[in-house]
Amino acid sequence: MKNKEIQALSEQDLDVKIKEEKAALYKLGLNHAVSPIDNPTSIRNNRRLIAKLTTELNKRKASKK
């Protein structure tokens, strides 16, 4: 997901997307623990996406204060 796409999301959409990505990361981690997944960089990419989404959400909340 690109930064422009992230910035276009509303705060509620960001919150929902963060929860979805955290659930997906949890599943990836479990699957990787049981048997190695084909593309282990997807775990890193997922963590980075969560960080981008969280940063954007925190930036918006800070600008409201």
Sine and cosine of phi, psi and omega as CSV:
sin_phi,cos_phi,sin_psi,cos_psi,sin_omega,cos_omega
0.00,0.00,0.76,-0.64,-0.05,-1.00
-1.00,0.09,0.32,-0.95,-0.05,-1.00
-0.87,0.48,-0.61,0.79,0.01,-1.00
-0.90,0.43,-0.59,0.80,0.04,-1.00
-0.93,0.37,-0.62,0.79,0.02,-1.00
-0.91,0.40,-0.68,0.74,-0.02,-1.00
-0.93,0.38,-0.42,0.91,0.00,-1.00
-0.98,0.21,-0.28,0.96,-0.01,-1.00
-0.97,0.24,0.52,-0.86,0.09,-1.00
-0.98,0.18,0.17,-0.99,-0.01,-1.00
-0.89,0.46,-0.63,0.77,0.01,-1.00
-0.91,0.40,-0.66,0.75,0.03,-1.00
-0.90,0.43,-0.62,0.78,0.05,-1.00
-0.88,0.47,-0.70,0.71,-0.01,-1.00
-0.88,0.47,-0.69,0.72,0.01,-1.00
-0.91,0.41,-0.69,0.73,-0.02,-1.00
-0.90,0.43,-0.62,0.79,0.04,-1.00
-0.89,0.46,-0.71,0.71,0.01,-1.00
-0.89,0.45,-0.66,0.76,0.01,-1.00
-0.90,0.44,-0.69,0.72,-0.04,-1.00
-0.94,0.35,-0.57,0.82,0.06,-1.00
-0.91,0.41,-0.63,0.78,0.05,-1.00
-0.91,0.42,-0.65,0.76,0.02,-1.00
-0.91,0.41,-0.62,0.78,0.03,-1.00
-0.90,0.43,-0.65,0.76,0.03,-1.00
-0.87,0.49,-0.71,0.70,0.01,-1.00
-0.90,0.43,-0.66,0.75,0.04,-1.00
-0.88,0.48,-0.68,0.73,0.01,-1.00
-0.89,0.45,-0.67,0.74,0.04,-1.00
-0.90,0.43,-0.71,0.71,0.00,-1.00
-0.89,0.46,-0.62,0.79,-0.01,-1.00
-0.95,0.32,-0.51,0.86,0.02,-1.00
-0.94,0.33,-0.59,0.81,-0.02,-1.00
-0.96,0.26,-0.79,0.61,0.05,-1.00
-0.55,-0.84,0.66,-0.75,-0.05,-1.00
-0.83,0.56,0.74,-0.67,0.01,-1.00
-0.99,0.14,0.33,-0.95,-0.06,-1.00
-0.90,0.44,-0.64,0.77,-0.09,-1.00
-0.82,-0.57,1.00,0.05,-0.04,-1.00
-0.93,0.38,-0.26,0.97,0.05,-1.00
-0.94,0.33,-0.26,0.97,0.04,-1.00
-0.91,0.42,-0.49,0.87,0.06,-1.00
-0.91,0.42,-0.72,0.70,0.01,-1.00
-0.90,0.44,-0.69,0.73,0.00,-1.00
-0.89,0.46,-0.61,0.79,0.01,-1.00
-0.92,0.40,-0.68,0.73,0.04,-1.00
-0.88,0.48,-0.65,0.76,0.01,-1.00
-0.92,0.40,-0.62,0.78,0.04,-1.00
-0.90,0.43,-0.67,0.75,0.05,-1.00
-0.87,0.49,-0.66,0.75,0.01,-1.00
-0.90,0.43,-0.67,0.74,0.03,-1.00
-0.89,0.46,-0.71,0.71,-0.01,-1.00
-0.90,0.43,-0.68,0.73,-0.01,-1.00
-0.92,0.40,-0.64,0.77,0.02,-1.00
-0.88,0.47,-0.71,0.71,0.01,-1.00
-0.90,0.44,-0.66,0.75,0.01,-1.00
-0.90,0.43,-0.70,0.72,0.01,-1.00
-0.91,0.41,-0.59,0.81,0.03,-1.00
-0.89,0.45,-0.67,0.74,0.02,-1.00
-0.92,0.38,-0.66,0.75,0.01,-1.00
-0.91,0.41,-0.59,0.81,0.00,-1.00
-0.94,0.34,-0.55,0.84,-0.02,-1.00
-0.97,0.26,-0.34,0.94,0.03,-1.00
-0.97,0.25,-0.45,0.89,-0.07,-1.00
-0.95,0.31,0.00,0.00,0.00,0.00
